[in-house]
Amino acid sequence: MTRYHGIIMVHVTTRKQGDVLVLALQGTVDGSDSCRAIHRTVRDGIDAGLSRFVLDLTDVDWINSLGIGYLAAAATAAVKESASVRIASPSPRVEAVLRAAGVVPHFWQPYATQEEAVASFS
C-alpha cells in the first residue's frame, strides 16, 4: 500500500489469468492521482492486445464518486476498443457506494470472486 501524508492511496498489481488481465486494487480509490494507474493499466493492456479485464476490489477499503469515475473511465476506454471490464469481490461497504452511485447493477454486475469474474468471459 502506498501512503502519502498519512492517506492510503490505491495500489495496483496485475497478473494474467489465461487471456484475462486481473488488476488487484488495494487501498482507497478516491480519485487521487494514484487512481490514474487503473486507467493507464487497462489502456496499456488494450495496447498490448488484451480485451478482458477484471478489477479485483477485495482489498479496496473505500471508494468515492471520483474513484468510481476512474473505474468507469477505464471501462469506457475498454468498451471503445471492444474490450470488457468486470469487477469482483467488492466489500459490502464498497458495493453499497457503487449501488448508491447507480453503477451497480446498471453499469457493472459485481462478481463475488475474482475467479467468477474471470470465468464469466467464457
N, CA and C atoms as a LAMMPS dump frame, in Angstrom:
ITEM: TIMESTEP
0
ITEM: NUMBER OF ATOMS
366
ITEM: BOX BOUNDS ff ff ff
-5.0000000000000000e+02 5.0000000000000000e+02
-5.0000000000000000e+02 5.0000000000000000e+02
-5.0000000000000000e+02 5.0000000000000000e+02
ITEM: ATOMS id mol type element x y z
1 1 1 N 0.841 -1.161 0
2 1 2 C 0 0 0
3 1 3 C 0.898 1.241 0
4 2 1 N 0.526 2.227 -0.761
5 2 2 C 1.291 3.457 -0.822
6 2 3 C 0.627 4.498 0.072
7 3 1 N 1.432 5.189 0.864
8 3 2 C 0.894 6.236 1.734
9 3 3 C 1.529 7.576 1.371
10 4 1 N 0.692 8.582 1.287
11 4 2 C 1.139 9.948 1.084
12 4 3 C 0.524 10.791 2.182
13 5 1 N 1.345 11.428 2.97
14 5 2 C 0.862 12.295 4.047
15 5 3 C -0.17 11.594 4.925
16 6 1 N 0.055 10.295 5.198
17 6 2 C -0.838 9.553 6.075
18 6 3 C -2.107 9.044 5.416
19 7 1 N -2.311 9.362 4.154
20 7 2 C -3.508 8.929 3.448
21 7 3 C -3.167 7.684 2.639
22 8 1 N -3.988 6.677 2.721
23 8 2 C -3.769 5.462 1.948
24 8 3 C -4.313 5.69 0.54
25 9 1 N -3.478 5.478 -0.441
26 9 2 C -3.861 5.639 -1.84
27 9 3 C -4.039 4.266 -2.455
28 10 1 N -4.546 4.217 -3.653
29 10 2 C -4.735 2.942 -4.328
30 10 3 C -3.401 2.441 -4.884
31 11 1 N -3.207 1.152 -4.772
32 11 2 C -2.044 0.482 -5.333
33 11 3 C -2.584 -0.588 -6.278
34 12 1 N -2.013 -0.69 -7.467
35 12 2 C -2.49 -1.631 -8.476
36 12 3 C -1.404 -2.664 -8.752
37 13 1 N -1.761 -3.937 -8.632
38 13 2 C -0.878 -5.012 -9.073
39 13 3 C -1.638 -5.81 -10.119
40 14 1 N -0.906 -6.394 -11.038
41 14 2 C -1.55 -7.133 -12.121
42 14 3 C -1.02 -8.557 -12.197
43 15 1 N -1.865 -9.41 -12.728
44 15 2 C -1.447 -10.763 -13.059
45 15 3 C -2.365 -11.246 -14.187
46 16 1 N -1.82 -12.084 -15.031
47 16 2 C -2.63 -12.65 -16.106
48 16 3 C -3.186 -13.982 -15.651
49 17 1 N -4.43 -14.201 -15.959
50 17 2 C -5.068 -15.483 -15.732
51 17 3 C -5.659 -15.888 -17.077
52 18 1 N -4.939 -16.738 -17.774
53 18 2 C -5.316 -17.063 -19.142
54 18 3 C -5.18 -15.817 -19.996
55 19 1 N -6.266 -15.456 -20.69
56 19 2 C -6.227 -14.251 -21.523
57 19 3 C -6.885 -13.049 -20.836
58 20 1 N -7.031 -13.14 -19.511
59 20 2 C -7.639 -12.059 -18.726
60 20 3 C -6.554 -11.391 -17.889
61 21 1 N -6.535 -10.059 -17.92
62 21 2 C -5.631 -9.309 -17.051
63 21 3 C -6.404 -8.919 -15.799
64 22 1 N -5.947 -9.4 -14.656
65 22 2 C -6.573 -9.094 -13.376
66 22 3 C -5.805 -7.957 -12.73
67 23 1 N -6.512 -6.889 -12.404
68 23 2 C -5.928 -5.762 -11.691
69 23 3 C -6.412 -5.849 -10.255
70 24 1 N -5.507 -6.149 -9.343
71 24 2 C -5.857 -6.206 -7.926
72 24 3 C -5.628 -4.817 -7.345
73 25 1 N -6.707 -4.193 -6.893
74 25 2 C -6.622 -2.85 -6.329
75 25 3 C -6.553 -2.969 -4.811
76 26 1 N -5.747 -2.12 -4.219
77 26 2 C -5.586 -2.151 -2.768
78 26 3 C -5.562 -0.725 -2.249
79 27 1 N -6.324 -0.457 -1.208
80 27 2 C -6.316 0.862 -0.575
81 27 3 C -7.595 1.622 -0.826
82 28 1 N -7.447 2.906 -1.068
83 28 2 C -8.58 3.809 -1.236
84 28 3 C -8.645 4.304 -2.674
85 29 1 N -9.78 4.105 -3.316
86 29 2 C -9.987 4.573 -4.685
87 29 3 C -10.784 5.866 -4.558
88 30 1 N -10.052 6.966 -4.475
89 30 2 C -10.678 8.237 -4.124
90 30 3 C -10.498 9.334 -5.166
91 31 1 N -10.033 8.978 -6.338
92 31 2 C -9.858 9.982 -7.371
93 31 3 C -8.535 10.71 -7.299
94 32 1 N -7.663 10.32 -6.381
95 32 2 C -6.348 10.951 -6.291
96 32 3 C -5.511 10.564 -7.511
97 33 1 N -4.372 11.212 -7.665
98 33 2 C -3.514 10.927 -8.812
99 33 3 C -3.12 9.461 -8.908
100 34 1 N -3.06 8.763 -7.784
101 34 2 C -2.684 7.352 -7.831
102 34 3 C -3.718 6.522 -8.582
103 35 1 N -4.948 7.02 -8.704
104 35 2 C -6.003 6.288 -9.409
105 35 3 C -5.782 6.26 -10.916
106 36 1 N -4.951 7.148 -11.396
107 36 2 C -4.643 7.15 -12.838
108 36 3 C -4.047 5.817 -13.278
109 37 1 N -3.403 5.121 -12.346
110 37 2 C -2.785 3.832 -12.673
111 37 3 C -3.819 2.81 -13.138
112 38 1 N -5.047 2.913 -12.663
113 38 2 C -6.097 1.971 -13.066
114 38 3 C -6.372 2.121 -14.559
115 39 1 N -6.675 3.337 -14.973
116 39 2 C -6.961 3.608 -16.382
117 39 3 C -5.746 3.304 -17.251
118 40 1 N -4.578 3.736 -16.806
119 40 2 C -3.347 3.524 -17.573
120 40 3 C -3.059 2.029 -17.763
121 41 1 N -3.284 1.231 -16.722
122 41 2 C -3.018 -0.202 -16.82
123 41 3 C -3.971 -0.876 -17.799
124 42 1 N -5.243 -0.503 -17.76
125 42 2 C -6.196 -1.047 -18.733
126 42 3 C -5.804 -0.601 -20.135
127 43 1 N -5.488 0.672 -20.296
128 43 2 C -5.089 1.198 -21.607
129 43 3 C -3.854 0.465 -22.139
130 44 1 N -2.859 0.254 -21.272
131 44 2 C -1.65 -0.474 -21.677
132 44 3 C -1.988 -1.906 -22.084
133 45 1 N -2.918 -2.537 -21.347
134 45 2 C -3.342 -3.887 -21.704
135 45 3 C -4.013 -3.929 -23.065
136 46 1 N -4.855 -2.958 -23.334
137 46 2 C -5.515 -2.873 -24.641
138 46 3 C -4.47 -2.695 -25.734
139 47 1 N -3.513 -1.802 -25.496
140 47 2 C -2.447 -1.578 -26.474
141 47 3 C -1.624 -2.834 -26.721
142 48 1 N -1.562 -3.716 -25.722
143 48 2 C -0.827 -4.981 -25.851
144 48 3 C -1.696 -6.089 -26.46
145 49 1 N -2.933 -5.752 -26.817
146 49 2 C -3.802 -6.709 -27.48
147 49 3 C -4.761 -7.462 -26.574
148 50 1 N -4.83 -7.091 -25.308
149 50 2 C -5.759 -7.745 -24.393
150 50 3 C -7.144 -7.122 -24.518
151 51 1 N -8.169 -7.919 -24.222
152 51 2 C -9.53 -7.387 -24.315
153 51 3 C -10.412 -7.774 -23.125
154 52 1 N -9.834 -8.471 -22.147
155 52 2 C -10.604 -8.892 -20.978
156 52 3 C -9.871 -8.49 -19.707
157 53 1 N -10.599 -7.778 -18.85
158 53 2 C -10.009 -7.245 -17.628
159 53 3 C -10.935 -7.477 -16.448
160 54 1 N -10.346 -7.763 -15.299
161 54 2 C -11.099 -7.876 -14.057
162 54 3 C -10.465 -6.935 -13.05
163 55 1 N -11.28 -6.086 -12.455
164 55 2 C -10.838 -5.234 -11.359
165 55 3 C -11.206 -5.937 -10.064
166 56 1 N -10.214 -6.47 -9.37
167 56 2 C -10.435 -7.191 -8.117
168 56 3 C -10.424 -6.171 -6.977
169 57 1 N -11.58 -5.975 -6.351
170 57 2 C -11.751 -4.953 -5.317
171 57 3 C -11.642 -5.513 -3.903
172 58 1 N -11.151 -6.73 -3.774
173 58 2 C -11.064 -7.387 -2.464
174 58 3 C -10.42 -6.493 -1.408
175 59 1 N -9.334 -5.834 -1.754
176 59 2 C -8.57 -5.049 -0.787
177 59 3 C -8.811 -3.547 -0.888
178 60 1 N -9.926 -3.161 -1.502
179 60 2 C -10.307 -1.744 -1.547
180 60 3 C -11.127 -1.457 -0.302
181 61 1 N -10.619 -0.553 0.524
182 61 2 C -11.331 -0.255 1.768
183 61 3 C -12.316 0.895 1.626
184 62 1 N -12.181 1.689 0.578
185 62 2 C -13.114 2.798 0.375
186 62 3 C -13.047 3.245 -1.068
187 63 1 N -14.182 3.711 -1.577
188 63 2 C -14.254 4.31 -2.911
189 63 3 C -15.222 5.484 -2.82
190 64 1 N -14.917 6.541 -3.546
191 64 2 C -15.852 7.659 -3.595
192 64 3 C -16.233 7.919 -5.05
193 65 1 N -17.007 8.954 -5.282
194 65 2 C -17.504 9.209 -6.63
195 65 3 C -16.382 9.494 -7.62
196 66 1 N -15.339 10.164 -7.187
197 66 2 C -14.209 10.404 -8.09
198 66 3 C -13.513 9.092 -8.439
199 67 1 N -13.37 8.22 -7.46
200 67 2 C -12.781 6.908 -7.709
201 67 3 C -13.624 6.084 -8.664
202 68 1 N -14.942 6.156 -8.49
203 68 2 C -15.845 5.458 -9.406
204 68 3 C -15.644 5.995 -10.817
205 69 1 N -15.407 7.284 -10.931
206 69 2 C -15.145 7.89 -12.237
207 69 3 C -13.926 7.29 -12.914
208 70 1 N -12.881 7.013 -12.134
209 70 2 C -11.687 6.384 -12.707
210 70 3 C -11.983 4.965 -13.169
211 71 1 N -12.764 4.218 -12.389
212 71 2 C -13.133 2.862 -12.809
213 71 3 C -13.973 2.917 -14.087
214 72 1 N -14.925 3.846 -14.12
215 72 2 C -15.793 3.985 -15.289
216 72 3 C -14.998 4.422 -16.519
217 73 1 N -14.018 5.298 -16.338
218 73 2 C -13.185 5.733 -17.46
219 73 3 C -12.398 4.562 -18.039
220 74 1 N -11.887 3.715 -17.165
221 74 2 C -11.154 2.532 -17.634
222 74 3 C -12.09 1.614 -18.413
223 75 1 N -13.302 1.408 -17.885
224 75 2 C -14.266 0.54 -18.557
225 75 3 C -14.713 1.136 -19.89
226 76 1 N -14.91 2.438 -19.926
227 76 2 C -15.335 3.11 -21.152
228 76 3 C -14.249 3.015 -22.225
229 77 1 N -12.995 3.214 -21.826
230 77 2 C -11.881 3.073 -22.771
231 77 3 C -11.841 1.655 -23.326
232 78 1 N -12.124 0.679 -22.471
233 78 2 C -12.129 -0.713 -22.91
234 78 3 C -13.25 -0.958 -23.921
235 79 1 N -14.448 -0.493 -23.607
236 79 2 C -15.594 -0.704 -24.495
237 79 3 C -15.336 -0.09 -25.867
238 80 1 N -14.708 1.074 -25.909
239 80 2 C -14.403 1.73 -27.188
240 80 3 C -13.479 0.886 -28.049
241 81 1 N -12.742 -0.019 -27.415
242 81 2 C -11.808 -0.896 -28.133
243 81 3 C -12.327 -2.339 -28.189
244 82 1 N -13.644 -2.511 -27.998
245 82 2 C -14.284 -3.829 -27.998
246 82 3 C -13.724 -4.749 -26.916
247 83 1 N -13.334 -4.18 -25.803
248 83 2 C -12.843 -4.936 -24.656
249 83 3 C -13.876 -4.836 -23.537
250 84 1 N -13.692 -5.638 -22.481
251 84 2 C -14.63 -5.657 -21.361
252 84 3 C -13.9 -5.598 -20.032
253 85 1 N -14.548 -4.935 -19.081
254 85 2 C -14.028 -4.845 -17.722
255 85 3 C -15.104 -5.358 -16.779
256 86 1 N -14.714 -6.273 -15.904
257 86 2 C -15.611 -6.793 -14.871
258 86 3 C -15.078 -6.35 -13.508
259 87 1 N -15.948 -6.285 -12.508
260 87 2 C -15.494 -6.018 -11.146
261 87 3 C -15.786 -7.238 -10.289
262 88 1 N -14.907 -7.466 -9.33
263 88 2 C -15.034 -8.639 -8.48
264 88 3 C -14.74 -8.296 -7.033
265 89 1 N -15.412 -8.997 -6.163
266 89 2 C -15.143 -9.006 -4.723
267 89 3 C -15.221 -7.66 -4.015
268 90 1 N -16.199 -6.823 -4.349
269 90 2 C -16.299 -5.596 -3.562
270 90 3 C -16.792 -5.927 -2.153
271 91 1 N -16.242 -5.25 -1.168
272 91 2 C -16.74 -5.423 0.194
273 91 3 C -18.169 -4.889 0.239
274 92 1 N -18.954 -5.266 1.239
275 92 2 C -20.312 -4.718 1.342
276 92 3 C -20.322 -3.184 1.349
277 93 1 N -19.343 -2.593 2.012
278 93 2 C -19.259 -1.132 2.088
279 93 3 C -19.001 -0.523 0.706
280 94 1 N -18.051 -1.095 -0.032
281 94 2 C -17.728 -0.584 -1.365
282 94 3 C -18.898 -0.837 -2.309
283 95 1 N -19.502 -2.016 -2.236
284 95 2 C -20.645 -2.298 -3.102
285 95 3 C -21.799 -1.341 -2.811
286 96 1 N -22.008 -0.98 -1.557
287 96 2 C -23.068 -0.033 -1.208
288 96 3 C -22.833 1.32 -1.871
289 97 1 N -21.596 1.763 -1.917
290 97 2 C -21.276 3.032 -2.578
291 97 3 C -21.499 2.906 -4.085
292 98 1 N -21.084 1.789 -4.67
293 98 2 C -21.289 1.574 -6.104
294 98 3 C -22.778 1.546 -6.445
295 99 1 N -23.58 0.94 -5.576
296 99 2 C -25.033 0.909 -5.801
297 99 3 C -25.642 2.304 -5.638
298 100 1 N -25.199 3.039 -4.627
299 100 2 C -25.716 4.393 -4.4
300 100 3 C -25.402 5.3 -5.585
301 101 1 N -24.265 5.062 -6.213
302 101 2 C -23.871 5.86 -7.376
303 101 3 C -24.595 5.413 -8.646
304 102 1 N -25.25 4.262 -8.584
305 102 2 C -26.007 3.777 -9.727
306 102 3 C -25.207 2.988 -10.744
307 103 1 N -23.941 2.704 -10.456
308 103 2 C -23.141 1.935 -11.423
309 103 3 C -23.315 0.43 -11.249
310 104 1 N -23.79 0.015 -10.09
311 104 2 C -24.154 -1.382 -9.844
312 104 3 C -25.645 -1.389 -9.585
313 105 1 N -26.416 -2.127 -10.289
314 105 2 C -26.078 -3.101 -11.323
315 105 3 C -26.201 -2.561 -12.748
316 106 1 N -26.397 -1.276 -12.943
317 106 2 C -26.665 -0.724 -14.271
318 106 3 C -25.446 -0.701 -15.185
319 107 1 N -24.277 -0.455 -14.647
320 107 2 C -23.053 -0.387 -15.446
321 107 3 C -22.255 -1.666 -15.287
322 108 1 N -22.19 -2.181 -14.067
323 108 2 C -21.474 -3.413 -13.762
324 108 3 C -22.342 -4.334 -12.93
325 109 1 N -22.193 -5.606 -13.169
326 109 2 C -22.731 -6.63 -12.283
327 109 3 C -21.536 -7.153 -11.496
328 110 1 N -21.48 -6.928 -10.198
329 110 2 C -20.31 -7.391 -9.453
330 110 3 C -20.3 -8.914 -9.31
331 111 1 N -19.127 -9.486 -9.395
332 111 2 C -18.943 -10.92 -9.188
333 111 3 C -18.404 -11.12 -7.782
334 112 1 N -18.838 -12.195 -7.147
335 112 2 C -18.453 -12.452 -5.754
336 112 3 C -16.97 -12.714 -5.602
337 113 1 N -16.364 -13.323 -6.603
338 113 2 C -14.933 -13.622 -6.542
339 113 3 C -14.261 -13.262 -7.854
340 114 1 N -12.969 -13.122 -7.779
341 114 2 C -12.179 -12.858 -8.982
342 114 3 C -12.295 -14.04 -9.946
343 115 1 N -12.334 -15.248 -9.42
344 115 2 C -12.449 -16.442 -10.258
345 115 3 C -13.765 -16.448 -11.038
346 116 1 N -14.866 -16.055 -10.377
347 116 2 C -16.16 -15.978 -11.063
348 116 3 C -16.134 -14.934 -12.16
349 117 1 N -15.496 -13.815 -11.902
350 117 2 C -15.416 -12.752 -12.915
351 117 3 C -14.619 -13.227 -14.119
352 118 1 N -13.507 -13.898 -13.874
353 118 2 C -12.693 -14.424 -14.986
354 118 3 C -13.493 -15.455 -15.771
355 119 1 N -14.164 -16.361 -15.065
356 119 2 C -14.953 -17.409 -15.737
357 119 3 C -16.11 -16.831 -16.544
358 120 1 N -16.59 -15.653 -16.174
359 120 2 C -17.738 -15.057 -16.88
360 120 3 C -17.402 -14.698 -18.322
361 121 1 N -16.135 -14.632 -18.658
362 121 2 C -15.743 -14.315 -20.034
363 121 3 C -15.89 -15.521 -20.957
364 122 1 N -16.036 -16.714 -20.4
365 122 2 C -16.102 -17.938 -21.23
366 122 3 C -17.43 -18.061 -21.917
